Amino acid sequence: MCTKKELTFSVFLIHNLAEKWRKKPAEVYKILDDSQILDDYIIKCYDSLHTLGKDYLIEDITEFAIEKGIQL
């Protein structure tokens, strides 16, 4: 279970990644959830990640997903 702040942050990222990846937010959520990026990285590292800029976060998560072999 995550906190309200972590949930709000996750939704923010999902929508911004959806725009970057040209996918629907539901598709991005599924990708992040299936790959464990959502739980094991975004929520787990919330304290560090939420202090970073939007552009950096989008690039970081995009690169992380590619490293995990996810086709974007």
CHARMM internal coordinates of N, CA and C (Angstrom, degrees):
IC EDIT
DIST 1 N 1 CA 1.4465
DIST 1 CA 1 C 1.5213
ANGL 1 N 1 CA 1 C 109.80
DIST 1 C 2 N 1.2991
ANGL 1 CA 1 C 2 N 116.83
DIHE 1 N 1 CA 1 C 2 N 143.09
DIST 2 N 2 CA 1.4592
ANGL 1 C 2 N 2 CA 120.01
DIHE 1 CA 1 C 2 N 2 CA -179.44
DIST 2 CA 2 C 1.5249
ANGL 2 N 2 CA 2 C 110.47
DIHE 1 C 2 N 2 CA 2 C -115.97
DIST 2 C 3 N 1.3172
ANGL 2 CA 2 C 3 N 115.35
DIHE 2 N 2 CA 2 C 3 N 164.34
DIST 3 N 3 CA 1.4570
ANGL 2 C 3 N 3 CA 121.05
DIHE 2 CA 2 C 3 N 3 CA 179.58
DIST 3 CA 3 C 1.5321
ANGL 3 N 3 CA 3 C 109.54
DIHE 2 C 3 N 3 CA 3 C -80.59
DIST 3 C 4 N 1.3125
ANGL 3 CA 3 C 4 N 115.42
DIHE 3 N 3 CA 3 C 4 N 168.91
DIST 4 N 4 CA 1.4612
ANGL 3 C 4 N 4 CA 120.41
DIHE 3 CA 3 C 4 N 4 CA 178.40
DIST 4 CA 4 C 1.5331
ANGL 4 N 4 CA 4 C 110.43
DIHE 3 C 4 N 4 CA 4 C -61.83
DIST 4 C 5 N 1.3368
ANGL 4 CA 4 C 5 N 117.20
DIHE 4 N 4 CA 4 C 5 N -39.06
DIST 5 N 5 CA 1.4602
ANGL 4 C 5 N 5 CA 121.22
DIHE 4 CA 4 C 5 N 5 CA 178.65
DIST 5 CA 5 C 1.5301
ANGL 5 N 5 CA 5 C 111.10
DIHE 4 C 5 N 5 CA 5 C -63.49
DIST 5 C 6 N 1.3285
ANGL 5 CA 5 C 6 N 116.38
DIHE 5 N 5 CA 5 C 6 N -43.20
DIST 6 N 6 CA 1.4651
ANGL 5 C 6 N 6 CA 120.51
DIHE 5 CA 5 C 6 N 6 CA 178.72
DIST 6 CA 6 C 1.5209
ANGL 6 N 6 CA 6 C 111.11
DIHE 5 C 6 N 6 CA 6 C -65.27
DIST 6 C 7 N 1.3204
ANGL 6 CA 6 C 7 N 116.88
DIHE 6 N 6 CA 6 C 7 N -38.95
DIST 7 N 7 CA 1.4622
ANGL 6 C 7 N 7 CA 121.12
DIHE 6 CA 6 C 7 N 7 CA 178.13
DIST 7 CA 7 C 1.5222
ANGL 7 N 7 CA 7 C 111.07
DIHE 6 C 7 N 7 CA 7 C -65.03
DIST 7 C 8 N 1.3190
ANGL 7 CA 7 C 8 N 116.51
DIHE 7 N 7 CA 7 C 8 N -46.20
DIST 8 N 8 CA 1.4653
ANGL 7 C 8 N 8 CA 121.25
DIHE 7 CA 7 C 8 N 8 CA 179.16
DIST 8 CA 8 C 1.5264
ANGL 8 N 8 CA 8 C 110.31
DIHE 7 C 8 N 8 CA 8 C -60.53
DIST 8 C 9 N 1.3196
ANGL 8 CA 8 C 9 N 116.61
DIHE 8 N 8 CA 8 C 9 N -43.48
DIST 9 N 9 CA 1.4620
ANGL 8 C 9 N 9 CA 122.36
DIHE 8 CA 8 C 9 N 9 CA 178.57
DIST 9 CA 9 C 1.5329
ANGL 9 N 9 CA 9 C 110.32
DIHE 8 C 9 N 9 CA 9 C -62.72
DIST 9 C 10 N 1.3114
ANGL 9 CA 9 C 10 N 116.86
DIHE 9 N 9 CA 9 C 10 N -44.08
DIST 10 N 10 CA 1.4678
ANGL 9 C 10 N 10 CA 121.54
DIHE 9 CA 9 C 10 N 10 CA -179.90
DIST 10 CA 10 C 1.5232
ANGL 10 N 10 CA 10 C 111.20
DIHE 9 C 10 N 10 CA 10 C -62.28
DIST 10 C 11 N 1.3085
ANGL 10 CA 10 C 11 N 117.24
DIHE 10 N 10 CA 10 C 11 N -42.76
DIST 11 N 11 CA 1.4735
ANGL 10 C 11 N 11 CA 121.46
DIHE 10 CA 10 C 11 N 11 CA 178.80
DIST 11 CA 11 C 1.5279
ANGL 11 N 11 CA 11 C 109.98
DIHE 10 C 11 N 11 CA 11 C -64.17
DIST 11 C 12 N 1.3325
ANGL 11 CA 11 C 12 N 115.95
DIHE 11 N 11 CA 11 C 12 N -42.97
DIST 12 N 12 CA 1.4698
ANGL 11 C 12 N 12 CA 121.10
DIHE 11 CA 11 C 12 N 12 CA 176.14
DIST 12 CA 12 C 1.5290
ANGL 12 N 12 CA 12 C 110.58
DIHE 11 C 12 N 12 CA 12 C -55.83
DIST 12 C 13 N 1.3300
ANGL 12 CA 12 C 13 N 116.50
DIHE 12 N 12 CA 12 C 13 N -48.02
DIST 13 N 13 CA 1.4587
ANGL 12 C 13 N 13 CA 120.59
DIHE 12 CA 12 C 13 N 13 CA -179.64
DIST 13 CA 13 C 1.5222
ANGL 13 N 13 CA 13 C 112.11
DIHE 12 C 13 N 13 CA 13 C -65.89
DIST 13 C 14 N 1.3065
ANGL 13 CA 13 C 14 N 116.75
DIHE 13 N 13 CA 13 C 14 N -43.21
DIST 14 N 14 CA 1.4682
ANGL 13 C 14 N 14 CA 120.60
DIHE 13 CA 13 C 14 N 14 CA -179.78
DIST 14 CA 14 C 1.5240
ANGL 14 N 14 CA 14 C 110.77
DIHE 13 C 14 N 14 CA 14 C -58.16
DIST 14 C 15 N 1.3131
ANGL 14 CA 14 C 15 N 117.29
DIHE 14 N 14 CA 14 C 15 N -44.86
DIST 15 N 15 CA 1.4696
ANGL 14 C 15 N 15 CA 120.41
DIHE 14 CA 14 C 15 N 15 CA -179.32
DIST 15 CA 15 C 1.5293
ANGL 15 N 15 CA 15 C 111.93
DIHE 14 C 15 N 15 CA 15 C -67.92
DIST 15 C 16 N 1.3171
ANGL 15 CA 15 C 16 N 116.80
DIHE 15 N 15 CA 15 C 16 N -38.48
DIST 16 N 16 CA 1.4621
ANGL 15 C 16 N 16 CA 119.42
DIHE 15 CA 15 C 16 N 16 CA 178.40
DIST 16 CA 16 C 1.5233
ANGL 16 N 16 CA 16 C 111.77
DIHE 15 C 16 N 16 CA 16 C -71.84
DIST 16 C 17 N 1.3199
ANGL 16 CA 16 C 17 N 117.21
DIHE 16 N 16 CA 16 C 17 N -37.68
DIST 17 N 17 CA 1.4643
ANGL 16 C 17 N 17 CA 120.09
DIHE 16 CA 16 C 17 N 17 CA 175.02
DIST 17 CA 17 C 1.5245
ANGL 17 N 17 CA 17 C 110.69
DIHE 16 C 17 N 17 CA 17 C -65.69
DIST 17 C 18 N 1.3167
ANGL 17 CA 17 C 18 N 117.49
DIHE 17 N 17 CA 17 C 18 N -37.95
DIST 18 N 18 CA 1.4665
ANGL 17 C 18 N 18 CA 121.60
DIHE 17 CA 17 C 18 N 18 CA 178.50
DIST 18 CA 18 C 1.5259
ANGL 18 N 18 CA 18 C 110.37
DIHE 17 C 18 N 18 CA 18 C -59.77
DIST 18 C 19 N 1.3102
ANGL 18 CA 18 C 19 N 115.88
DIHE 18 N 18 CA 18 C 19 N -41.05
DIST 19 N 19 CA 1.4640
ANGL 18 C 19 N 19 CA 119.93
DIHE 18 CA 18 C 19 N 19 CA 178.25
DIST 19 CA 19 C 1.5333
ANGL 19 N 19 CA 19 C 110.29
DIHE 18 C 19 N 19 CA 19 C -66.34
DIST 19 C 20 N 1.3123
ANGL 19 CA 19 C 20 N 117.11
DIHE 19 N 19 CA 19 C 20 N -45.92
DIST 20 N 20 CA 1.4683
ANGL 19 C 20 N 20 CA 122.31
DIHE 19 CA 19 C 20 N 20 CA -179.62
DIST 20 CA 20 C 1.5264
ANGL 20 N 20 CA 20 C 111.33
DIHE 19 C 20 N 20 CA 20 C -64.20
DIST 20 C 21 N 1.3333
ANGL 20 CA 20 C 21 N 116.81
DIHE 20 N 20 CA 20 C 21 N -44.41
DIST 21 N 21 CA 1.4595
ANGL 20 C 21 N 21 CA 122.00
DIHE 20 CA 20 C 21 N 21 CA -176.19
DIST 21 CA 21 C 1.5273
ANGL 21 N 21 CA 21 C 112.86
DIHE 20 C 21 N 21 CA 21 C -85.23
DIST 21 C 22 N 1.3192
ANGL 21 CA 21 C 22 N 117.04
DIHE 21 N 21 CA 21 C 22 N -5.72
DIST 22 N 22 CA 1.4683
ANGL 21 C 22 N 22 CA 122.70
DIHE 21 CA 21 C 22 N 22 CA -178.47
DIST 22 CA 22 C 1.5212
ANGL 22 N 22 CA 22 C 111.83
DIHE 21 C 22 N 22 CA 22 C 57.34
DIST 22 C 23 N 1.3229
ANGL 22 CA 22 C 23 N 113.04
DIHE 22 N 22 CA 22 C 23 N 48.94
DIST 23 N 23 CA 1.4666
ANGL 22 C 23 N 23 CA 121.26
DIHE 22 CA 22 C 23 N 23 CA 177.98
DIST 23 CA 23 C 1.5186
ANGL 23 N 23 CA 23 C 108.68
DIHE 22 C 23 N 23 CA 23 C -131.38
DIST 23 C 24 N 1.3121
ANGL 23 CA 23 C 24 N 115.76
DIHE 23 N 23 CA 23 C 24 N 166.44
DIST 24 N 24 CA 1.4590
ANGL 23 C 24 N 24 CA 120.72
DIHE 23 CA 23 C 24 N 24 CA 175.12
DIST 24 CA 24 C 1.5299
ANGL 24 N 24 CA 24 C 108.81
DIHE 23 C 24 N 24 CA 24 C -75.63
DIST 24 C 25 N 1.3294
ANGL 24 CA 24 C 25 N 117.12
DIHE 24 N 24 CA 24 C 25 N 147.23
DIST 25 N 25 CA 1.4668
ANGL 24 C 25 N 25 CA 119.75
DIHE 24 CA 24 C 25 N 25 CA 178.34
DIST 25 CA 25 C 1.5324
ANGL 25 N 25 CA 25 C 112.98
DIHE 24 C 25 N 25 CA 25 C -53.04
DIST 25 C 26 N 1.3242
ANGL 25 CA 25 C 26 N 118.00
DIHE 25 N 25 CA 25 C 26 N -36.77
DIST 26 N 26 CA 1.4688
ANGL 25 C 26 N 26 CA 120.94
DIHE 25 CA 25 C 26 N 26 CA 179.01
DIST 26 CA 26 C 1.5309
ANGL 26 N 26 CA 26 C 111.26
DIHE 25 C 26 N 26 CA 26 C -63.26
DIST 26 C 27 N 1.3327
ANGL 26 CA 26 C 27 N 116.86
DIHE 26 N 26 CA 26 C 27 N -37.13
DIST 27 N 27 CA 1.4703
ANGL 26 C 27 N 27 CA 120.91
DIHE 26 CA 26 C 27 N 27 CA 177.81
DIST 27 CA 27 C 1.5329
ANGL 27 N 27 CA 27 C 110.36
DIHE 26 C 27 N 27 CA 27 C -66.93
DIST 27 C 28 N 1.3352
ANGL 27 CA 27 C 28 N 116.35
DIHE 27 N 27 CA 27 C 28 N -42.13
DIST 28 N 28 CA 1.4627
ANGL 27 C 28 N 28 CA 121.08
DIHE 27 CA 27 C 28 N 28 CA 179.44
DIST 28 CA 28 C 1.5236
ANGL 28 N 28 CA 28 C 109.78
DIHE 27 C 28 N 28 CA 28 C -64.42
DIST 28 C 29 N 1.3309
ANGL 28 CA 28 C 29 N 116.06
DIHE 28 N 28 CA 28 C 29 N -43.05
DIST 29 N 29 CA 1.4699
ANGL 28 C 29 N 29 CA 119.15
DIHE 28 CA 28 C 29 N 29 CA 177.76
DIST 29 CA 29 C 1.5274
ANGL 29 N 29 CA 29 C 110.20
DIHE 28 C 29 N 29 CA 29 C -57.63
DIST 29 C 30 N 1.3115
ANGL 29 CA 29 C 30 N 116.97
DIHE 29 N 29 CA 29 C 30 N -45.46
DIST 30 N 30 CA 1.4690
ANGL 29 C 30 N 30 CA 120.64
DIHE 29 CA 29 C 30 N 30 CA -178.64
DIST 30 CA 30 C 1.5276
ANGL 30 N 30 CA 30 C 110.95
DIHE 29 C 30 N 30 CA 30 C -62.29
DIST 30 C 31 N 1.3212
ANGL 30 CA 30 C 31 N 116.70
DIHE 30 N 30 CA 30 C 31 N -43.18
DIST 31 N 31 CA 1.4720
ANGL 30 C 31 N 31 CA 120.88
DIHE 30 CA 30 C 31 N 31 CA 178.56
DIST 31 CA 31 C 1.5297
ANGL 31 N 31 CA 31 C 110.17
DIHE 30 C 31 N 31 CA 31 C -60.36
DIST 31 C 32 N 1.3262
ANGL 31 CA 31 C 32 N 116.71
DIHE 31 N 31 CA 31 C 32 N -48.75
DIST 32 N 32 CA 1.4674
ANGL 31 C 32 N 32 CA 121.08
DIHE 31 CA 31 C 32 N 32 CA -178.09
DIST 32 CA 32 C 1.5205
ANGL 32 N 32 CA 32 C 111.75
DIHE 31 C 32 N 32 CA 32 C -66.98
DIST 32 C 33 N 1.3192
ANGL 32 CA 32 C 33 N 116.39
DIHE 32 N 32 CA 32 C 33 N -37.41
DIST 33 N 33 CA 1.4627
ANGL 32 C 33 N 33 CA 120.13
DIHE 32 CA 32 C 33 N 33 CA -179.84
DIST 33 CA 33 C 1.5309
ANGL 33 N 33 CA 33 C 111.15
DIHE 32 C 33 N 33 CA 33 C -71.74
DIST 33 C 34 N 1.3134
ANGL 33 CA 33 C 34 N 116.93
DIHE 33 N 33 CA 33 C 34 N -47.36
DIST 34 N 34 CA 1.4699
ANGL 33 C 34 N 34 CA 121.34
DIHE 33 CA 33 C 34 N 34 CA -178.98
DIST 34 CA 34 C 1.5324
ANGL 34 N 34 CA 34 C 112.33
DIHE 33 C 34 N 34 CA 34 C -62.23
DIST 34 C 35 N 1.3263
ANGL 34 CA 34 C 35 N 116.38
DIHE 34 N 34 CA 34 C 35 N -34.00
DIST 35 N 35 CA 1.4610
ANGL 34 C 35 N 35 CA 120.76
DIHE 34 CA 34 C 35 N 35 CA -177.61
DIST 35 CA 35 C 1.5276
ANGL 35 N 35 CA 35 C 112.69
DIHE 34 C 35 N 35 CA 35 C -88.85
DIST 35 C 36 N 1.3153
ANGL 35 CA 35 C 36 N 116.38
DIHE 35 N 35 CA 35 C 36 N -1.92
DIST 36 N 36 CA 1.4693
ANGL 35 C 36 N 36 CA 123.06
DIHE 35 CA 35 C 36 N 36 CA -178.37
DIST 36 CA 36 C 1.5285
ANGL 36 N 36 CA 36 C 113.33
DIHE 35 C 36 N 36 CA 36 C 69.55
DIST 36 C 37 N 1.3365
ANGL 36 CA 36 C 37 N 117.83
DIHE 36 N 36 CA 36 C 37 N 7.56
DIST 37 N 37 CA 1.4622
ANGL 36 C 37 N 37 CA 120.46
DIHE 36 CA 36 C 37 N 37 CA 177.97
DIST 37 CA 37 C 1.5241
ANGL 37 N 37 CA 37 C 109.85
DIHE 36 C 37 N 37 CA 37 C -64.58
DIST 37 C 38 N 1.3127
ANGL 37 CA 37 C 38 N 117.07
DIHE 37 N 37 CA 37 C 38 N -36.63
DIST 38 N 38 CA 1.4565
ANGL 37 C 38 N 38 CA 120.27
DIHE 37 CA 37 C 38 N 38 CA -178.69
DIST 38 CA 38 C 1.5243
ANGL 38 N 38 CA 38 C 111.56
DIHE 37 C 38 N 38 CA 38 C -62.52
DIST 38 C 39 N 1.3079
ANGL 38 CA 38 C 39 N 117.06
DIHE 38 N 38 CA 38 C 39 N -54.06
DIST 39 N 39 CA 1.4714
ANGL 38 C 39 N 39 CA 120.51
DIHE 38 CA 38 C 39 N 39 CA -177.25
DIST 39 CA 39 C 1.5237
ANGL 39 N 39 CA 39 C 113.16
DIHE 38 C 39 N 39 CA 39 C -76.20
DIST 39 C 40 N 1.3385
ANGL 39 CA 39 C 40 N 116.31
DIHE 39 N 39 CA 39 C 40 N -46.52
DIST 40 N 40 CA 1.4626
ANGL 39 C 40 N 40 CA 120.47
DIHE 39 CA 39 C 40 N 40 CA -171.60
DIST 40 CA 40 C 1.5239
ANGL 40 N 40 CA 40 C 114.47
DIHE 39 C 40 N 40 CA 40 C -83.52
DIST 40 C 41 N 1.3179
ANGL 40 CA 40 C 41 N 117.28
DIHE 40 N 40 CA 40 C 41 N -12.83
DIST 41 N 41 CA 1.4626
ANGL 40 C 41 N 41 CA 118.71
DIHE 40 CA 40 C 41 N 41 CA -179.83
DIST 41 CA 41 C 1.5365
ANGL 41 N 41 CA 41 C 111.62
DIHE 40 C 41 N 41 CA 41 C -125.87
DIST 41 C 42 N 1.3196
ANGL 41 CA 41 C 42 N 117.18
DIHE 41 N 41 CA 41 C 42 N -59.83
DIST 42 N 42 CA 1.4704
ANGL 41 C 42 N 42 CA 119.85
DIHE 41 CA 41 C 42 N 42 CA -174.13
DIST 42 CA 42 C 1.5271
ANGL 42 N 42 CA 42 C 111.41
DIHE 41 C 42 N 42 CA 42 C -64.73
DIST 42 C 43 N 1.3125
ANGL 42 CA 42 C 43 N 117.41
DIHE 42 N 42 CA 42 C 43 N -51.81
DIST 43 N 43 CA 1.4668
ANGL 42 C 43 N 43 CA 119.67
DIHE 42 CA 42 C 43 N 43 CA -178.20
DIST 43 CA 43 C 1.5278
ANGL 43 N 43 CA 43 C 111.01
DIHE 42 C 43 N 43 CA 43 C -75.94
DIST 43 C 44 N 1.3217
ANGL 43 CA 43 C 44 N 116.44
DIHE 43 N 43 CA 43 C 44 N -43.71
DIST 44 N 44 CA 1.4646
ANGL 43 C 44 N 44 CA 120.15
DIHE 43 CA 43 C 44 N 44 CA -178.36
DIST 44 CA 44 C 1.5310
ANGL 44 N 44 CA 44 C 112.12
DIHE 43 C 44 N 44 CA 44 C -61.65
DIST 44 C 45 N 1.3239
ANGL 44 CA 44 C 45 N 117.18
DIHE 44 N 44 CA 44 C 45 N -36.89
DIST 45 N 45 CA 1.4672
ANGL 44 C 45 N 45 CA 121.81
DIHE 44 CA 44 C 45 N 45 CA -177.30
DIST 45 CA 45 C 1.5262
ANGL 45 N 45 CA 45 C 112.67
DIHE 44 C 45 N 45 CA 45 C -102.76
DIST 45 C 46 N 1.3132
ANGL 45 CA 45 C 46 N 116.87
DIHE 45 N 45 CA 45 C 46 N 20.15
DIST 46 N 46 CA 1.4665
ANGL 45 C 46 N 46 CA 121.88
DIHE 45 CA 45 C 46 N 46 CA -177.87
DIST 46 CA 46 C 1.5270
ANGL 46 N 46 CA 46 C 112.30
DIHE 45 C 46 N 46 CA 46 C -49.80
DIST 46 C 47 N 1.3283
ANGL 46 CA 46 C 47 N 117.80
DIHE 46 N 46 CA 46 C 47 N -46.03
DIST 47 N 47 CA 1.4674
ANGL 46 C 47 N 47 CA 121.26
DIHE 46 CA 46 C 47 N 47 CA -175.89
DIST 47 CA 47 C 1.5262
ANGL 47 N 47 CA 47 C 111.97
DIHE 46 C 47 N 47 CA 47 C -55.66
DIST 47 C 48 N 1.3114
ANGL 47 CA 47 C 48 N 117.33
DIHE 47 N 47 CA 47 C 48 N -37.31
DIST 48 N 48 CA 1.4699
ANGL 47 C 48 N 48 CA 120.81
DIHE 47 CA 47 C 48 N 48 CA 178.63
DIST 48 CA 48 C 1.5241
ANGL 48 N 48 CA 48 C 111.54
DIHE 47 C 48 N 48 CA 48 C -85.33
DIST 48 C 49 N 1.3175
ANGL 48 CA 48 C 49 N 116.00
DIHE 48 N 48 CA 48 C 49 N -45.10
DIST 49 N 49 CA 1.4632
ANGL 48 C 49 N 49 CA 120.49
DIHE 48 CA 48 C 49 N 49 CA -173.68
DIST 49 CA 49 C 1.5261
ANGL 49 N 49 CA 49 C 113.76
DIHE 48 C 49 N 49 CA 49 C -65.24
DIST 49 C 50 N 1.3205
ANGL 49 CA 49 C 50 N 117.92
DIHE 49 N 49 CA 49 C 50 N -37.17
DIST 50 N 50 CA 1.4689
ANGL 49 C 50 N 50 CA 118.57
DIHE 49 CA 49 C 50 N 50 CA -173.84
DIST 50 CA 50 C 1.5308
ANGL 50 N 50 CA 50 C 112.88
DIHE 49 C 50 N 50 CA 50 C -69.16
DIST 50 C 51 N 1.3321
ANGL 50 CA 50 C 51 N 116.78
DIHE 50 N 50 CA 50 C 51 N -9.54
DIST 51 N 51 CA 1.4630
ANGL 50 C 51 N 51 CA 120.02
DIHE 50 CA 50 C 51 N 51 CA 178.55
DIST 51 CA 51 C 1.5278
ANGL 51 N 51 CA 51 C 111.98
DIHE 50 C 51 N 51 CA 51 C -89.25
DIST 51 C 52 N 1.3249
ANGL 51 CA 51 C 52 N 117.34
DIHE 51 N 51 CA 51 C 52 N -6.70
DIST 52 N 52 CA 1.4593
ANGL 51 C 52 N 52 CA 122.27
DIHE 51 CA 51 C 52 N 52 CA -176.25
DIST 52 CA 52 C 1.5253
ANGL 52 N 52 CA 52 C 111.38
DIHE 51 C 52 N 52 CA 52 C -92.02
DIST 52 C 53 N 1.3050
ANGL 52 CA 52 C 53 N 116.22
DIHE 52 N 52 CA 52 C 53 N 160.60
DIST 53 N 53 CA 1.4579
ANGL 52 C 53 N 53 CA 121.71
DIHE 52 CA 52 C 53 N 53 CA 179.41
DIST 53 CA 53 C 1.5188
ANGL 53 N 53 CA 53 C 112.40
DIHE 52 C 53 N 53 CA 53 C -73.43
DIST 53 C 54 N 1.3208
ANGL 53 CA 53 C 54 N 115.09
DIHE 53 N 53 CA 53 C 54 N 155.23
DIST 54 N 54 CA 1.4633
ANGL 53 C 54 N 54 CA 121.72
DIHE 53 CA 53 C 54 N 54 CA -177.64
DIST 54 CA 54 C 1.5240
ANGL 54 N 54 CA 54 C 111.91
DIHE 53 C 54 N 54 CA 54 C -58.21
DIST 54 C 55 N 1.3237
ANGL 54 CA 54 C 55 N 117.90
DIHE 54 N 54 CA 54 C 55 N -48.35
DIST 55 N 55 CA 1.4632
ANGL 54 C 55 N 55 CA 120.54
DIHE 54 CA 54 C 55 N 55 CA -177.05
DIST 55 CA 55 C 1.5288
ANGL 55 N 55 CA 55 C 111.23
DIHE 54 C 55 N 55 CA 55 C -62.18
DIST 55 C 56 N 1.3255
ANGL 55 CA 55 C 56 N 116.42
DIHE 55 N 55 CA 55 C 56 N -41.77
DIST 56 N 56 CA 1.4554
ANGL 55 C 56 N 56 CA 120.30
DIHE 55 CA 55 C 56 N 56 CA 178.63
DIST 56 CA 56 C 1.5294
ANGL 56 N 56 CA 56 C 110.51
DIHE 55 C 56 N 56 CA 56 C -62.92
DIST 56 C 57 N 1.3213
ANGL 56 CA 56 C 57 N 116.81
DIHE 56 N 56 CA 56 C 57 N -44.85
DIST 57 N 57 CA 1.4648
ANGL 56 C 57 N 57 CA 121.48
DIHE 56 CA 56 C 57 N 57 CA -179.81
DIST 57 CA 57 C 1.5276
ANGL 57 N 57 CA 57 C 111.82
DIHE 56 C 57 N 57 CA 57 C -60.21
DIST 57 C 58 N 1.3246
ANGL 57 CA 57 C 58 N 115.68
DIHE 57 N 57 CA 57 C 58 N -44.75
DIST 58 N 58 CA 1.4642
ANGL 57 C 58 N 58 CA 120.51
DIHE 57 CA 57 C 58 N 58 CA -178.67
DIST 58 CA 58 C 1.5332
ANGL 58 N 58 CA 58 C 109.76
DIHE 57 C 58 N 58 CA 58 C -62.57
DIST 58 C 59 N 1.3329
ANGL 58 CA 58 C 59 N 117.03
DIHE 58 N 58 CA 58 C 59 N -44.49
DIST 59 N 59 CA 1.4637
ANGL 58 C 59 N 59 CA 120.63
DIHE 58 CA 58 C 59 N 59 CA 178.13
DIST 59 CA 59 C 1.5260
ANGL 59 N 59 CA 59 C 111.41
DIHE 58 C 59 N 59 CA 59 C -65.22
DIST 59 C 60 N 1.3197
ANGL 59 CA 59 C 60 N 116.79
DIHE 59 N 59 CA 59 C 60 N -43.98
DIST 60 N 60 CA 1.4585
ANGL 59 C 60 N 60 CA 121.85
DIHE 59 CA 59 C 60 N 60 CA -179.02
DIST 60 CA 60 C 1.5280
ANGL 60 N 60 CA 60 C 111.49
DIHE 59 C 60 N 60 CA 60 C -60.33
DIST 60 C 61 N 1.2992
ANGL 60 CA 60 C 61 N 116.96
DIHE 60 N 60 CA 60 C 61 N -48.15
DIST 61 N 61 CA 1.4704
ANGL 60 C 61 N 61 CA 120.77
DIHE 60 CA 60 C 61 N 61 CA -178.32
DIST 61 CA 61 C 1.5308
ANGL 61 N 61 CA 61 C 110.47
DIHE 60 C 61 N 61 CA 61 C -69.96
DIST 61 C 62 N 1.3158
ANGL 61 CA 61 C 62 N 116.82
DIHE 61 N 61 CA 61 C 62 N -36.31
DIST 62 N 62 CA 1.4615
ANGL 61 C 62 N 62 CA 120.59
DIHE 61 CA 61 C 62 N 62 CA 176.77
DIST 62 CA 62 C 1.5312
ANGL 62 N 62 CA 62 C 110.20
DIHE 61 C 62 N 62 CA 62 C -61.56
DIST 62 C 63 N 1.3314
ANGL 62 CA 62 C 63 N 116.94
DIHE 62 N 62 CA 62 C 63 N -48.07
DIST 63 N 63 CA 1.4594
ANGL 62 C 63 N 63 CA 121.14
DIHE 62 CA 62 C 63 N 63 CA 178.58
DIST 63 CA 63 C 1.5277
ANGL 63 N 63 CA 63 C 111.47
DIHE 62 C 63 N 63 CA 63 C -62.35
DIST 63 C 64 N 1.3317
ANGL 63 CA 63 C 64 N 116.27
DIHE 63 N 63 CA 63 C 64 N -40.91
DIST 64 N 64 CA 1.4631
ANGL 63 C 64 N 64 CA 121.11
DIHE 63 CA 63 C 64 N 64 CA 179.54
DIST 64 CA 64 C 1.5274
ANGL 64 N 64 CA 64 C 110.15
DIHE 63 C 64 N 64 CA 64 C -62.09
DIST 64 C 65 N 1.3295
ANGL 64 CA 64 C 65 N 116.43
DIHE 64 N 64 CA 64 C 65 N -43.56
DIST 65 N 65 CA 1.4680
ANGL 64 C 65 N 65 CA 120.58
DIHE 64 CA 64 C 65 N 65 CA 179.28
DIST 65 CA 65 C 1.5296
ANGL 65 N 65 CA 65 C 110.98
DIHE 64 C 65 N 65 CA 65 C -63.06
DIST 65 C 66 N 1.3190
ANGL 65 CA 65 C 66 N 116.77
DIHE 65 N 65 CA 65 C 66 N -41.97
DIST 66 N 66 CA 1.4688
ANGL 65 C 66 N 66 CA 120.98
DIHE 65 CA 65 C 66 N 66 CA 179.45
DIST 66 CA 66 C 1.5280
ANGL 66 N 66 CA 66 C 110.10
DIHE 65 C 66 N 66 CA 66 C -64.09
DIST 66 C 67 N 1.3465
ANGL 66 CA 66 C 67 N 116.71
DIHE 66 N 66 CA 66 C 67 N -41.87
DIST 67 N 67 CA 1.4623
ANGL 66 C 67 N 67 CA 120.62
DIHE 66 CA 66 C 67 N 67 CA 177.96
DIST 67 CA 67 C 1.5350
ANGL 67 N 67 CA 67 C 111.63
DIHE 66 C 67 N 67 CA 67 C -61.00
DIST 67 C 68 N 1.3292
ANGL 67 CA 67 C 68 N 116.09
DIHE 67 N 67 CA 67 C 68 N -31.07
DIST 68 N 68 CA 1.4648
ANGL 67 C 68 N 68 CA 120.30
DIHE 67 CA 67 C 68 N 68 CA 178.42
DIST 68 CA 68 C 1.5348
ANGL 68 N 68 CA 68 C 111.47
DIHE 67 C 68 N 68 CA 68 C -80.72
DIST 68 C 69 N 1.3221
ANGL 68 CA 68 C 69 N 116.89
DIHE 68 N 68 CA 68 C 69 N 1.57
DIST 69 N 69 CA 1.4616
ANGL 68 C 69 N 69 CA 121.07
DIHE 68 CA 68 C 69 N 69 CA 176.64
DIST 69 CA 69 C 1.5106
ANGL 69 N 69 CA 69 C 114.46
DIHE 68 C 69 N 69 CA 69 C 86.41
DIST 69 C 70 N 1.3185
ANGL 69 CA 69 C 70 N 117.50
DIHE 69 N 69 CA 69 C 70 N 17.63
DIST 70 N 70 CA 1.4582
ANGL 69 C 70 N 70 CA 121.03
DIHE 69 CA 69 C 70 N 70 CA -179.30
DIST 70 CA 70 C 1.5227
ANGL 70 N 70 CA 70 C 109.16
DIHE 69 C 70 N 70 CA 70 C -84.06
DIST 70 C 71 N 1.3073
ANGL 70 CA 70 C 71 N 116.14
DIHE 70 N 70 CA 70 C 71 N 128.54
DIST 71 N 71 CA 1.4659
ANGL 70 C 71 N 71 CA 122.07
DIHE 70 CA 70 C 71 N 71 CA 177.02
DIST 71 CA 71 C 1.5108
ANGL 71 N 71 CA 71 C 108.71
DIHE 70 C 71 N 71 CA 71 C -83.03
DIST 71 C 72 N 1.2991
ANGL 71 CA 71 C 72 N 116.09
DIHE 71 N 71 CA 71 C 72 N 118.65
DIST 72 N 72 CA 1.4666
ANGL 71 C 72 N 72 CA 120.08
DIHE 71 CA 71 C 72 N 72 CA 179.22
DIST 72 CA 72 C 1.5081
ANGL 72 N 72 CA 72 C 108.37
DIHE 71 C 72 N 72 CA 72 C -105.85
END
COOR INIT
IC SEED 1 N 1 CA 1 C
IC BUILD
